[in-house]
Amino acid sequence: MGKKEDVSKMHAYLQKEAESTRGKVKRMLLEWGASLDQCGRKQEEIRKILRLKAECEGLAAEVKSRSMEKGFSLIEEAYDHNIAVLQEEIERKLTEKRKIDGMVALLSKEEQELLFLRYQKGYGYDYIALKLNMGRSTCFRIHDRILTELADKLESDGFFCDKREKN
């Protein structure tokens, strides 16, 4: 029974931490770090859809049946819709990334490098500390300070307010 209670307490703690402002900032930074890779995958998806669409257009040109033409046009419309949705997602990701880039630009070079190594490169604190010539505990302290600064800035700007609270 003791193990289940410990796991339950740990889960509750992690859930509370994830919902905190600092947890939201961490999630934002993770999204920021992965945004270019995600956009690249979405671009690849668009290229695949365009290839499929070209093949569909080629087949439509070979087939001269009215019922088939309607089917091909519906498929092409679906492809166009999927491409538009992916392009909107890419633009949204890039807009969010630019916002975070602006906030990161206000930090010191050392802090920027730490965030870059942690969230964009995905390195652990041991490697980051080695790369930045600092102790591991110093690396954690700087990271905590960055999270606190960003959380305070975002909260003061009303970034985490619920949309109903903003109106």
C-alpha positions in Angstrom: 0.0 0.0 0.0 2.9 2.4 0.7 4.2 2.2 -2.8 0.8 3.1 -4.4 0.5 6.1 -2.0 4.0 7.3 -2.9 3.3 7.0 -6.6 0.0 8.8 -6.2 1.6 11.6 -4.3 4.4 11.9 -6.9 1.7 12.0 -9.7 -0.2 14.7 -7.8 3.0 16.7 -7.4 4.0 16.4 -11.0 0.5 17.3 -12.1 0.5 20.4 -9.9 4.0 21.3 -11.2 3.0 21.0 -14.8 0.0 23.2 -14.3 2.0 25.9 -12.5 3.3 29.0 -14.4 6.8 27.6 -14.4 5.5 24.3 -15.8 3.7 26.2 -18.6 6.9 28.0 -19.4 8.8 24.7 -19.6 6.2 23.4 -22.0 6.5 26.6 -24.0 10.2 26.2 -24.2 10.0 22.6 -25.2 7.6 23.6 -28.0 9.9 26.4 -29.0 12.9 24.1 -29.2 11.0 21.5 -31.3 9.2 24.0 -33.5 11.6 24.0 -36.4 11.7 20.2 -36.5 7.9 20.1 -36.4 7.7 22.6 -39.2 10.1 20.6 -41.2 8.0 17.4 -40.8 4.9 19.4 -41.8 6.7 20.7 -44.9 7.6 17.1 -45.8 3.9 16.1 -45.3 2.9 18.9 -47.7 5.5 17.6 -50.3 4.0 14.1 -50.0 0.5 15.5 -50.5 1.6 17.5 -53.5 3.1 14.3 -55.0 -0.1 12.4 -54.4 -2.1 15.3 -55.9 0.1 15.3 -59.0 -0.4 11.5 -59.4 -4.1 12.0 -59.0 -4.2 14.7 -61.6 -2.2 12.4 -63.9 -4.8 9.6 -63.4 -7.6 12.1 -63.9 -6.2 13.1 -67.3 -6.0 9.4 -68.4 -9.6 8.7 -67.3 -12.3 10.4 -69.3 -15.3 9.3 -67.2 -17.5 12.0 -65.7 -18.1 10.1 -62.5 -14.4 9.5 -62.1 -13.7 13.2 -62.8 -16.0 14.2 -59.9 -14.2 11.7 -57.6 -10.8 13.0 -58.6 -11.9 16.6 -58.0 -13.1 15.7 -54.5 -9.8 14.1 -53.8 -7.9 17.1 -55.0 -10.1 19.4 -52.8 -9.3 17.2 -49.8 -5.6 17.4 -50.7 -5.8 21.2 -51.0 -7.7 21.5 -47.6 -5.0 19.3 -45.9 -2.2 21.5 -47.4 -4.0 24.7 -46.2 -4.4 23.2 -42.6 -0.7 22.2 -42.5 0.4 25.7 -43.8 -1.7 27.3 -41.0 -0.1 25.1 -38.4 3.3 25.9 -39.7 2.6 29.7 -39.6 1.1 29.3 -36.0 4.2 27.5 -34.9 6.6 30.0 -36.4 4.6 32.9 -34.9 4.9 31.3 -31.4 8.6 30.7 -32.0 9.2 34.3 -33.0 7.5 35.4 -29.7 9.7 33.2 -27.6 12.7 34.2 -29.7 12.0 37.8 -28.7 11.9 37.0 -25.0 15.0 34.8 -25.2 16.8 37.7 -27.0 16.4 39.8 -23.9 18.4 37.3 -21.8 22.1 37.2 -21.4 24.3 35.3 -23.9 25.0 32.6 -21.4 21.3 32.2 -20.6 20.4 32.1 -24.3 23.1 29.5 -24.9 21.8 27.4 -22.0 18.2 27.5 -23.4 19.4 26.7 -26.9 21.4 23.7 -25.7 18.6 22.5 -23.4 15.5 23.0 -25.5 16.7 23.1 -29.1 19.5 20.6 -29.0 18.0 18.5 -26.2 21.2 18.1 -24.2 21.2 17.2 -20.6 22.4 19.4 -17.8 25.7 17.5 -17.4 26.7 18.2 -21.0 25.4 21.8 -20.8 27.4 22.5 -17.7 30.5 21.1 -19.3 29.9 23.1 -22.5 29.4 26.3 -20.7 32.2 25.8 -18.2 30.1 25.8 -15.1 29.1 23.4 -12.4 26.0 21.3 -12.8 24.3 23.0 -9.8 25.1 26.4 -11.3 23.5 25.3 -14.6 20.3 24.3 -12.6 20.3 27.6 -10.8 20.6 29.6 -14.0 17.8 27.5 -15.6 15.6 28.1 -12.6 16.3 31.8 -12.7 15.4 31.9 -16.4 12.1 30.1 -15.8 11.2 32.5 -13.0 12.1 35.5 -15.1 10.1 34.3 -18.1 7.2 33.2 -16.0 7.0 36.6 -14.2 7.2 38.4 -17.6 4.6 36.3 -19.2 2.3 36.5 -16.2 2.7 40.3 -16.0 1.8 40.5 -19.8 -1.3 38.4 -19.1 0.0 35.6 -21.3 -1.4 32.8 -19.2 -4.8 34.4 -18.6 -7.8 32.4 -19.6 -9.5 34.0 -22.7 -12.6 34.6 -20.6 -10.5 36.5 -18.1 -9.1 38.8 -20.9 -12.5 39.9 -22.1 
